């Protein structure tokens, strides 16, 4: 069962505990998915990385739309 940890608008972060440690599953609104191991990444670090990816994707989208 997945537990919703954070909703960032453009991405939702879920967690699972398959073998006693957390895994963070990130689902973006564009259909992309990522997974982070709780052994290596804390919840705060996952949120920080996801926010950076969202910002980077928005900048790329704005740059490609400009004439």
PyMOL commands that set and color helices and strands:
alter all, ss='L'
color gray80, all
select helices_A, chain A and resi 43-65
alter helices_A, ss='H'
color red, helices_A
select strands_A, chain A and resi 3-7+11-16+23-28+33-37
alter strands_A, ss='S'
color yellow, strands_A
deselect
rebuild
show_as cartoon
